[in-house]
Amino acid sequence: MTAVTPPAPHPTTDQSLRVQTWGGRWGRALRSAVSQPFEEDTGIRINHLPHVGLQLEPSLLSALNAGDRPPVDVVWSHSVPALHAARAGLCTPLDSARMPVLRDLRQRARPDGHAAQSVVHPYVVYYVLGYHREAFPGGRPHSWDILLAERHRGKIALYPHGNGIHAIAQVMQGGRLSSIPTDMEACWTFLRRLRPQIAELEYSVGMEKRLRSRDLDLCFRALPNVLEFNASLPVEWTVPCEGTADTVDALWIPRGVPQSVSETAMRYIAFALRPDIQQDWCERLGVMPVHPAADTPTMLRRPELPAHADDYRGILHIPESIKMEYHDVWQRQFDQIFAKKD
């Protein structure tokens, strides 16, 4: 009998990588689809450091501003703070020679201008309208106008500062998407009408309790958050007939990471962009991959949603560069509206 040579073990190393993540479905998907396979492939330990919210974690900001070594080696964040960091020179450039996968991605993966050198968008996220089935015995709501219905007053959730809602509000008040950002009075008018309807401006962590107790009928959420609710609650999602908004997250390496570690960080990011890894990661999350060879996730194969990351069918799209430039202005305007007393 011919002897069978056992497969070579994966390389072992004492090296580790610290990755800033989110919790819940987001963190589990990253661990299962990206970090664990990377560990198995390289022997490099991946330590997740969870963070809540869209702003950068304070200790990371402090280190970047002080020029110290950051507390994380790879940042997985929303695009807006990533683009601000890139503009301020706080990101390590991504080396396309070490990361040839960057040349294979769809256009949506790379931001415009200087940020394209140091920031990559690994997927596209679609916002949806989550609804409690018990509040809609006749079937799903078909229009964003449902947010103004008297019977749902005080039973609706948005994100803090109205993140993601601007394009929808603009269109629902009769404004033009093309008028953003120069003329957004339609957006602000719709939000003034919407204010009495809103119960909370919160992220999704812990929202299951309010949905379970029927304190909420509707929630404007990124699809991965609603899919998390759907796993244990009678909460469904829909894309209303007027269309919906989209957003992107980012992977980047903060300035101050030692070169030997940044090279490993680039390996990790390139691994996350591989088509097989993209396909698993995006299927678990419910987001659209940016590698053309990765299939569209099952839950996104709907006629009202785009077919791929560079498709804008049904999307009320605002470019990331505009969101970055006007983020603070829009946040102040939203907070002023929602701070007013009835």
Sequence and secondary structure as in RCSB ss.txt:
>XXXX:A:sequence
MTAVTPPAPHPTTDQSLRVQTWGGRWGRALRSAVSQPFEEDTGIRINHLPHVGLQLEPSLLSALNAGDRPPVDVV
WSHSVPALHAARAGLCTPLDSARMPVLRDLRQRARPDGHAAQSVVHPYVVYYVLGYHREAFPGGRPHSWDILLAE
RHRGKIALYPHGNGIHAIAQVMQGGRLSSIPTDMEACWTFLRRLRPQIAELEYSVGMEKRLRSRDLDLCFRALPN
VLEFNASLPVEWTVPCEGTADTVDALWIPRGVPQSVSETAMRYIAFALRPDIQQDWCERLGVMPVHPAADTPTML
RRPELPAHADDYRGILHIPESIKMEYHDVWQRQFDQIFAKKD
>XXXX:A:secstr
             S EEEEEE  HHHHHHHIIIIIHHHHHHH  EEEEEE  SSS  HHHHHHHHHT   S SEE
EEEHHHHHHHHHTT B    TTT GGGGGS GGGS SGGGGGT B  EEEEEEEEEEGGG TT    SGGGGG G
GGTT EEE GGGTT HHHHHHHTT  GGGTTT  HHHHHHHHHHGGGEEEE  STTHHHHHHTTS SEEEEEHHH
HHHHHTTSSEEEE  TT B EEEEEEE BTT  HHHHHHHHHHHHHHTSHHHHHHHHHHHT EESSTTS   GGG
  TTS SSTT  TTB    HHHHHHHHHHHHHHHHHHHHS  
